């Protein structure tokens, strides 16, 4: 069982955190180069962001449904970024995880890496009695994935991999203000909904407890 080097950043500006990820990624790549082999250095950032929308490199700007003036009114920012995937929302009450690891060290490819991330989140929500799964043709973790009229996403995933080193990651809705999703087509989907632990369970969640469960499940899967 692996144990990641977790760093809890609390609430941190998105751009500051993005820059921090880039710095760590460069450090891991330099470590690989220095030892001419895979890096055992692993970092895992846990964070909440102020309201922000991010658009992946292959995303469609039309999936952002609001204009700049309204975005200021709801105190949100917007970034085009270098991960895969379309548009998503981050905000208070949402647990965002950024593993920065060398896939060569773990002897896995990108697809398996994403599947492991999905498995860890599926195990996390199962801890609270919620049955979740993957959805064919879509990344992330879903509830009622096989029932189109009821399908809803509880966790979005979007990653970037450079020389086998990962950045970006997952966004698990815990106590998220779900109104902010109504201003986008989440991950490019028009017909599917989004949900959170709070919405499904009908109670406010203890974020520190959820973080502990996430750590436990990721450690077990690796």
C-alpha positions as CSV (number, residue, x, y, z in Angstrom):
1,X,0.0,0.0,0.0
2,X,1.4,3.4,-1.0
3,X,1.0,6.5,1.2
4,X,0.9,9.8,-0.6
5,X,2.5,13.0,0.7
6,X,-0.7,14.9,1.2
7,X,-0.7,18.7,1.6
8,X,-3.9,20.4,2.7
9,X,-4.0,23.9,1.3
10,X,-7.3,24.9,2.8
11,X,-9.0,27.5,0.6
12,X,-6.6,28.8,-2.1
13,X,-6.9,30.9,-5.2
14,X,-7.2,28.8,-8.3
15,X,-4.3,30.5,-10.3
16,X,-2.0,30.4,-7.3
17,X,-2.7,26.7,-6.9
18,X,-2.2,26.0,-10.6
19,X,1.2,27.8,-10.5
20,X,2.1,25.7,-7.4
21,X,1.2,22.5,-9.2
22,X,3.4,23.5,-12.2
23,X,6.3,24.1,-9.8
24,X,5.9,20.7,-8.2
25,X,5.6,19.0,-11.6
26,X,8.9,20.6,-12.7
27,X,10.5,19.3,-9.5
28,X,9.3,15.8,-10.1
29,X,10.5,15.9,-13.7
30,X,13.9,17.2,-12.6
31,X,14.1,14.4,-10.1
32,X,13.4,11.9,-12.9
33,X,16.1,13.4,-15.0
34,X,18.7,13.5,-12.2
35,X,18.3,9.8,-11.4
36,X,17.7,8.7,-15.0
37,X,14.6,6.7,-14.0
38,X,11.1,7.0,-12.4
39,X,10.6,9.3,-9.5
40,X,9.3,8.0,-6.1
41,X,8.5,11.6,-5.2
42,X,4.7,11.9,-4.9
43,X,2.6,14.8,-3.9
44,X,-1.1,15.1,-3.4
45,X,-2.7,18.5,-2.9
46,X,-6.1,18.8,-1.3
47,X,-7.8,22.2,-1.6
48,X,-11.0,24.2,-1.9
49,X,-11.1,27.1,-4.4
50,X,-13.1,30.4,-4.4
51,X,-15.8,30.3,-7.1
52,X,-14.1,29.6,-10.5
53,X,-14.9,28.1,-13.9
54,X,-12.1,26.3,-15.8
55,X,-12.2,25.3,-19.4
56,X,-10.0,22.4,-20.6
57,X,-7.8,22.7,-23.7
58,X,-10.4,20.9,-25.9
59,X,-13.4,22.5,-24.3
60,X,-16.1,24.6,-26.0
61,X,-16.4,28.2,-24.7
62,X,-20.2,28.1,-25.5
63,X,-20.6,25.8,-22.5
64,X,-20.1,28.8,-20.3
65,X,-23.6,30.3,-20.3
66,X,-23.0,33.6,-18.6
67,X,-21.2,36.9,-19.5
68,X,-18.4,38.6,-17.7
69,X,-20.6,41.1,-15.9
70,X,-22.7,38.4,-14.4
71,X,-19.6,36.4,-13.5
72,X,-18.4,39.4,-11.4
73,X,-21.8,39.7,-9.8
74,X,-21.6,36.0,-8.6
75,X,-17.9,36.6,-7.6
76,X,-16.5,34.0,-9.9
77,X,-13.4,33.9,-12.1
78,X,-12.7,32.1,-15.3
79,X,-9.6,30.4,-16.7
80,X,-8.7,28.4,-19.8
81,X,-6.3,25.7,-18.6
82,X,-4.1,22.9,-19.8
83,X,-6.0,19.8,-18.6
84,X,-8.2,17.5,-20.6
85,X,-12.0,17.8,-20.5
86,X,-14.5,20.6,-21.0
87,X,-15.8,23.2,-18.6
88,X,-16.2,22.7,-14.9
89,X,-16.8,24.6,-11.7
90,X,-14.8,24.8,-8.5
91,X,-15.9,26.5,-5.3
92,X,-16.2,26.4,-1.5
93,X,-17.6,23.1,-0.2
94,X,-16.0,21.2,-3.1
95,X,-13.0,19.0,-2.3
96,X,-10.4,19.2,-5.1
97,X,-7.5,16.8,-5.3
98,X,-4.4,17.2,-7.3
99,X,-2.1,14.2,-7.3
100,X,1.3,15.0,-8.8
101,X,2.9,11.7,-9.3
102,X,5.1,9.8,-11.8
103,X,3.1,7.1,-13.6
104,X,6.2,5.3,-14.5
105,X,7.0,4.7,-10.9
106,X,3.6,3.2,-10.4
107,X,3.8,1.3,-13.7
108,X,0.5,2.5,-14.9
109,X,-0.8,4.3,-18.0
110,X,-3.0,7.4,-18.1
111,X,-6.3,5.4,-18.6
112,X,-5.5,3.2,-15.5
113,X,-4.6,6.3,-13.5
114,X,-7.9,7.9,-14.2
115,X,-9.7,4.6,-13.4
116,X,-7.9,4.4,-10.1
117,X,-9.0,7.9,-9.3
118,X,-12.6,7.0,-10.1
119,X,-12.3,3.9,-8.0
120,X,-11.1,5.9,-5.0
121,X,-14.0,8.3,-5.3
122,X,-16.5,5.5,-5.8
123,X,-15.1,3.9,-2.6
124,X,-15.3,7.3,-0.8
125,X,-19.0,7.9,-1.5
126,X,-19.7,4.2,-0.8
127,X,-18.4,4.9,2.8
128,X,-21.4,7.2,3.1
129,X,-23.9,4.6,1.7
130,X,-24.0,6.1,-1.8
131,X,-23.7,3.7,-4.8
132,X,-21.8,5.3,-7.6
133,X,-20.1,4.1,-10.8
134,X,-18.4,5.1,-14.1
135,X,-20.5,6.2,-17.0
136,X,-19.8,4.9,-20.5
137,X,-18.3,7.6,-22.7
138,X,-17.7,10.0,-19.8
139,X,-15.0,10.4,-17.1
140,X,-15.8,11.1,-13.5
141,X,-18.1,9.4,-11.0
142,X,-21.8,9.2,-11.5
143,X,-25.0,8.2,-9.7
144,X,-27.6,6.2,-11.6
145,X,-25.2,6.1,-14.5
146,X,-27.3,3.6,-16.5
147,X,-30.5,5.7,-16.2
148,X,-30.2,8.7,-18.5
149,X,-33.1,10.6,-17.0
150,X,-31.6,10.3,-13.5
151,X,-27.8,10.3,-14.2
152,X,-26.0,12.9,-12.2
153,X,-22.3,13.5,-11.6
154,X,-20.9,13.8,-8.1
155,X,-17.2,14.1,-9.1
156,X,-15.5,15.6,-12.2
157,X,-12.1,14.5,-13.3
158,X,-9.7,16.2,-15.7
159,X,-5.9,15.6,-15.8
160,X,-2.8,16.7,-17.6
161,X,0.2,14.3,-18.0
162,X,3.6,15.6,-19.0
163,X,6.5,13.1,-19.4
164,X,4.4,10.7,-17.3
165,X,4.0,13.2,-14.5
166,X,0.4,14.1,-13.6
167,X,-1.3,17.3,-12.5
168,X,-4.9,18.6,-12.1
169,X,-7.2,15.8,-10.8
170,X,-10.7,15.5,-9.3
171,X,-13.4,17.7,-7.9
172,X,-15.8,16.0,-5.5
173,X,-18.9,17.9,-4.6
174,X,-19.3,17.7,-0.8
175,X,-21.2,20.8,0.4
176,X,-21.0,22.6,-2.9
177,X,-23.4,25.5,-3.8
178,X,-25.1,23.7,-6.7
179,X,-26.5,26.9,-8.2
180,X,-23.2,27.7,-9.8
181,X,-23.5,24.6,-12.1
182,X,-26.6,26.2,-13.6
183,X,-24.4,28.7,-15.4
184,X,-22.5,26.1,-17.4
185,X,-23.0,22.9,-19.3
186,X,-20.9,20.8,-16.8
187,X,-18.2,19.0,-18.6
188,X,-20.0,19.8,-21.9
189,X,-23.1,17.7,-21.0
190,X,-26.5,19.4,-21.5
191,X,-28.8,16.5,-20.5
192,X,-27.2,15.2,-17.2
193,X,-27.3,16.7,-13.8
194,X,-24.9,17.2,-11.0
195,X,-25.1,16.4,-7.3
196,X,-23.2,16.5,-4.0
197,X,-22.8,14.4,-0.8
198,X,-24.9,17.1,1.0
199,X,-27.7,16.9,-1.6
200,X,-27.8,13.1,-1.6
201,X,-27.6,12.7,2.2
202,X,-29.7,15.7,3.2
203,X,-27.1,17.0,5.7
204,X,-24.0,19.2,5.8
205,X,-20.8,17.1,5.7
206,X,-17.7,17.5,7.8
207,X,-15.0,18.4,5.2
208,X,-12.2,17.2,7.4
209,X,-13.8,13.8,7.7
210,X,-14.4,13.5,4.0
211,X,-10.7,14.4,3.4
212,X,-9.7,11.6,5.8
213,X,-11.9,9.1,3.9
214,X,-10.5,10.2,0.5
215,X,-6.9,9.7,1.8
216,X,-7.7,6.3,3.1
217,X,-9.3,5.2,-0.2
218,X,-6.5,6.5,-2.4
219,X,-3.8,4.9,-0.2
220,X,-5.6,1.6,-0.3
221,X,-6.0,1.6,-4.1
222,X,-2.3,2.4,-4.6
